[in-house]
Amino acid sequence: LNAIKNMSIADGFAILKGGDNAATNFLKEKTTSELIAAFSPNVKSSIDKVELTKYWEPLVSAYNTSTIFTGKAKVNADLEKYVTNKAVSGLFTLMAAEENKIRKDPVARVTDVLKKVFGSLDK
């Protein structure tokens, strides 16, 4: 990904000294559009393969109509975009949890690079 290739030393220090999810937030900001572009063809292929849209469209239409009464937010009717965005969001949720573990638990630092980088924060 281009974000890592173009990362500056200042970015690296900001991530190191940042909050629990600084690396995840940096990558989320810099790579979300690339990840969505990369995930979309596979999501579309999977959705088309199981003909999911023929079930989704009537359901989401009914749900979105009901939001007038429930007060809940409408769901994106574009299934491909909805699934892709949820997949990318889920990826960053898992990444944030792992980053938090690495920052707080020395046992989670399973490579020499992680031990060296995040071990400097323990001092």
Order of alpha helices (4+ residues) and beta strands (2+ residues): alpha-alpha-alpha-alpha-alpha-alpha
